[in-house]
Structure formats: C-alpha cells, structure tokens
Amino acid sequence: MRPKTRQYVLAIATALLCSQAMGQEVALPKQEMLLVMGAPGQAEYGEMFHQWVDQWRTAADTAQANAKVIGTSESDSSDREQIIAALRRQAEVESDLFWLVLIGHGTYDGNTAKFNLRGADVTAEELAEWLAPIKTPIVVINCASSSGPFLNQLSAEGRIVITATNSGYELNFARFGQYLAGAITDPQADLDKDDQVSLLEAYLTACRRVAEFYEEDARLATEHALLDDNGDGLGTPAGWFRGLRATQQAKQGAELDGVRAHQVHLVASDREARMPQESRERRDALELELEALRQQKSSLGQEQYFEQLETLMLELARLYHTETPAASEAEPATNPAESPAESGG
C-alpha cells in the first residue's frame, strides 16, 4: 500500500473513532458484582476496607450494575458460605460481565495462598473451583497481601485477573486496593481521553500511585501488582507498559497482557453505551486482531504488514461509520502519520 493511501486510511479510521455518539438508544452491558470484605484485624484496617468497598459500590451503582456485598454486616451464615452461595447463583444468571472484588488481608505459607475471611479462609484453589461453573466473562481483583498465587490459580480464557502482589511472599499490608478503588471512576485515570476509564487504565493508574506512595514515604515498595487477561497465568506488571501497550519482551515470547483489560469499562461513556452489543463485540475482536498483527510486525515484510493493517482499519472504519450517523461530517486527523493507530504499530 502506498504511504499516502496508508495515511488516508488511518486518518479516516481515527476520525471515525473520535466522532459523535453512536446510535440513539442506550444499551448498557448487564454487569454483576460481588464485593467481599475480609477480616480486617485491626480497626484502622476495617475503616479503610469499608471505604474501599463503598467506593466500588458507588461505582457499581453509577454503572447500573447489580452489586452484592459480603463481609460488612452480620449474617446467620458464615462469609465463606455466603460466597459459595453467591457464586452458585451467579452461575445461573445471564449477564455480560461478572466482577469479583476481594478487599482485605491475605496469607501464604509457602504452598497455599489464602484470602482471610471472618471465620474459615478461602484458598486460591477453592476459589478457582467455585468460579469454574460460571460461563460469563469474569474480572477477579484480589487487593490483598500475598495475593500473587491467586493469579496463577484463577487465570483462564475469558477472565481478567488482577492481584495486588506478584507473589505470596509479598505479605505486608497492600495499599493497591485503595488506589484501584479510587481510579476506577477517576477522570484523571482516563489515559486515552475517551471519556471512560478502562480496567487497564485503572490498573496502571493505581500502580503508579502505589509507587508514588512508597517513594514519597522513602520506603521500599513491598507490593507489585500483576494483570493477566490472556489466560496464560503469567501476568504483566505495570512497569512493562508504555502508554497503554505492554512493550517489554516477555520470556520465551509469551503474549503480553492489557488489550482485553482495556476493552472493559465498569462505567461506560455515553458513546460506548449507545453502541449495539454486536458492534461492540466485533470492534473488540478487531482490536485483538490488530494487537496480534502488531506483535507479528517484525516477522512480516513492510508491505504485507501494512496491507493487513489496512484491511483491519478499513473494517473498523466501516463499523464506526455504520453506527455513527454523523461520521461523514467528522474532520480528518490533522497529522495522519502520527495517528494512534499507526504510532502504536
């Protein structure tokens, strides 16, 4: 493909991506959320955990997601029994996305990682077993210390798993949950300025704020969060990202994480909400194809790479043009050569 043609394609696609809201009817994805507050131990931790739970619950209300909270009030059944029952019910619920957020402390004895509940704790292996019947795409966020092994156990196709630590041996109190709860609806966490905060953006923002906390307090960081969204159980730290793309080479050429997490938004923008589900799913699939193509760039000839890029970008452009009545009036990008679509590839 000629350079001018390539720039034209990228310019049109970029303009369409940034054009007016799609469609007329809002069709928010149906989201379910289970918030679990673990045993706080000291009162000061209890106050923190309650605040983080409240932030998540407020965000869920804004997203019109159905949120259930376990661990903040007394019940005739134990917290562990309530979790089991809630996950069993979730396996029978039709939804677009299920969020499981664990807020509290964790432990690790060298073999088994646990999330501490009031009463009997839950292990990573047990939680993996309880989640298995749920066919809905799942986001699992473990904000506890020693949570790293949960990523290895819970990683699966169709899941996004985030842990506050990269191993079970990071056992000091983790502050990651504080910053993630704040970032999930924080406009400052909207790194690509599309009027919504993706899970990836919230993760990167929270990790940055955790690092700043330890730096400002002149303390050695004792927690390093991980994100896994491709089901390989390896996880990617925030330091591997340049902007919104992981760029550091993984061992043995393993696929890097981030693309799927950037497609998930608890609170969607008006433009995202007005996009039909079928179009949203096709858009997400095309974005995954684009990322796979970028990772093959070094093994493809330049002409072949840009031909495939053109095909994908044109389909994206047609998709947005179909869903955007006023797309034909969108102004072209002023500098096509520096458009996001090309600079990322």
N, C-alpha and C positions, 0 to 999 in steps of 0.2 A: 504494500500500500504506500502511495506517495506521502511524503511528510505533510503537505498541505491538506490532503484528504484526511490523514490521521488526526491532525489538529482540528479540522472541521467536525469530525465525528465526536471527538472528545469535548469540544466546545458545546455542541448541541446537547450531548448527553448531560453535561454538567449543568447547563441552563435548565434543562427539564427537571433535573433532580432538585433544583432550587426554586422551582416555580410554585404557583399558587396551590392552595389546599385541594385535595383530590375528592371528587365526588361531592355529594350533598349530605348523605346520612352517616352519622357516627356509628361505628360498629366496633366497640371496644372488645378486645380479646377477653374471654372469660378466664379469670385468674383466681386460684385458690391459694391461701397462705396459712401455714401452721407455724406460729411463733412459740418457741419453747424457752422459758427462762429456767435455768438450772438452779441448783442450790447455791445461794450467794455466799454462804460462810459469814464473813464479817458484814456488819450493817452498811458500811460505806459502799461495798460492792453491790449490795442489794439495791441501794439508791441508784447507782449507775445503771444496773441492769434494767430496772424499771423504766428509767429514762430512755434507754435504747429501744426497749420493747414499745414504748409509747410512740417513739419516732417512726418505727416500722408500721405500727397500727395506723397512724395518721396518714402515712404514705399509701397504705393499702386502701384506706377509705377514699383518698383522692383518686385512686385508680379504679374505684368501684370493685375492688377485689374482695372476696369473701375471706375474712381473716378470723382464725380461732387462736386463742392464747391459752397455753398451759403453763402452770408454774407460778402464777401470780396470786392465786386465791386457793382457799381450802376446798377439798372435794372428798367425797366418800371413797373414791378410788385413788390409787397412787398415781403420781405423774407418769410413771412408766406404763401403767395400764391404760391411762388416757391417751398416751402417744400411740400405743398399739391399736387402740380402738379408732383413733382419728385416721391413721394410715389405712386401716381396713376400709373405712368409709370412703376415703379418697380413691381407693382402687375401683370404686363403683360409681364415682362422679365423673360426668363428662365435662372436661374443661380444656382450655388451650395451654395452660401452664400451671404447674404446682410449685410453690415456694415453700421450702422448709428452712427456717432460720433458727439456729441454736445459739443462745446467748447465755454465757456462764463460764464455769471453770472446767478444765479437763485434766486428766491424769494419764500417765504412761509408765508401765512397769518394765519396759524393755521388750515386751511381747504384745501386750494388749493396750490399746488406747480406749479411754472411756470419756463420755460426757457425763459430768456429775449432776445427778438429779436429787431432789428431795426423796430419800428412800434409795432403792436399788438403782445403780447407774445403768447406762446403756453403752455397750461396746460398739465399735465400728462395724464388726461382723454382724452383730444383731441388727443394727440399723439397715445394713445392706439387705438382709433377709426380709425385713419389714417393708422395704421400699420396692422389692422385686415385683410384686403383683401390679404396681401402678404403671400403666402404659402411657400416661400423659407425660410430655416433656417435663423434666424436673430441674429446679435450681435448688441446690443444697448449699447452705452457707453455715459453716461452723466457726463461730467467733471466739472459741475457747482456746486456752493454752493447750499444748500437746495435741493439737488437732490435726497435724500433718498426716498421720496414718489414715484418717478418715478419707482423704482424697484418694489414696490407693485403693481402699476398700469399696468406695461408693462410685468411683468412676465407671461410666458406661455410656454407650451410644444413646444420644437423646438427653443427656444430662450435662449440666454445668455444675461443677463443684468448686467451692472456694473455701480455703482454710486459713486461719489466722497465722499458722506457723507452718514451716516447711518440714518439720519432723516432730516426733513425740518428745524429743529431748529439749525442745523449747518450752519449758514448763512454768516459766514465770507468768504472772498476770498479763494477759494480752489486751491491748487497747485498740486493736484493729476494729472491733465491733463498734466502738464509739464513733470512729471516723467514717465507717461504712454506713451506719445508720444516718449520719448527717449528710453524706454525699449523695445518697440515692435520689434525693429530690432537690439538691443544691444547684441552682443555675450556674454557679461557678464551676461545677463539675462537668458541664456540657462542653466538652473539649472541641467538638466539631461544629458547634453552634447551629444545631438543627432543632433547637427548642425542646429537647428532651434529653434525659440522662440515661444512657445505656448502662447495663450492668458492668461492662468493661470500663466505661468512664468512671463509674463509682468506685470500682476496684482500684484503678490507677490513682484516683484522687485520694482515696483512703490510705493507700500505701505511701503516697508522698507525704501525707500529713502525719502518719506514724513516724516516718523517718525524720521529719522536722521536729517532732516532739522529742525524740531521743537526742537529736543534735543540739537543740536549744537547751536541754537539760544536762548536756555534757555527759550523757550516759551511753554505754554500749547497748546497741539495739539487741533485744532478746526475743524478737519476733520477726518473722519474714513470711509474709502471706504467699499463697500459691493459688493459681487459677488453672483449672482443667476444663476444657469444653469440647475436646475431640475424642474423649473416651479411652485415651491411652494410659491414664493413671500416672502420668509423669508430672504434669503441672508446669506452669511458666511463671517466674517471678516478675514483678513489675519492672525491675531494672533491665529486663530484656526488651522492653518496648521503646520504640522511637515513635513518638506520637501515639497513634492508635494501632500500630502494627508491631508485632514482635519480629525483631530483625536479627537477634543474635543466633548464631548457628547452634542447634541442639546436637547432642551426642548421637552418632550413628544416623544423622539425617532425620531424626524424629520430627513429625509435624508440630509446628508451634501452635499455641492456643491464642484465642482472642476474637476471631471473626464471629463465631456464634454468639459469644457473650455480648458483642457489640450490636447484635440484632435483637437483644432482649431489653425491653423497657418496662419497668413496673408502671410508671406514669407516662403514657404516650402523649405526644403532641397532637394538636388538632389535625394536622396534616396526616400523621400516621394513623390516627383513629378513623379518618374518613377513607382510608384505603381498604378496598374489599379484601377479605381474608385470602381469597385465591390469588389475588395480585400480590399481596404481601408475601405469601409463601413462594411464589415464582421469583419475586425480587430477591428474597433471601437465598434461594437456590442459585441464582445468577451470581450473587456476591461470593458465594462459596466457590463457584467455578472460577471467578476472577482471581481469587486468592490462590487457588490451585495452579492457575496459569502463571501467576507471578512467581511462584516457587519453582516453576519449570523454566523460567526465563533463561537461565544460564545454559541450559541444555538444548534450547531451541535456537534456530537461526533468527536473526532480527526480523526478516521478512515474515517468517512463519509465526513468530510471536505476535507481531502487530496485526497480522491477518486474523488470528484468533481473537485478539483483543478487540478488533473492530466488530467482529461478529457478536461478541457478548455485549459490547457497549451499545450497538445498534438495537439489540433486543431490549436492553434496559431502557433506551430512549423511547422505543415504541411502547413499552409497558407504561412508562410515565405519561407519555403523550395521550394514550388511551384513557388513563384515569385522571388527566388534568385538562379540563375544558379549555382553560386559557393558556395552555402551554405554548401555542403558536405565537403568543404575544410576548413570550419571555425574551429578555435581552440576551444576546450571546455573551459568552465569557470574554472579558477584555484581553486576557492573555492565555489562549488555549494551551500553549506549551507548558504552562505551569498549573494546569487544572489538577484537582485532586486525583482524578482517575489516572493521569499519566505519571504524576510525581510519585505516586505510591508504587508504581510498577517499574 
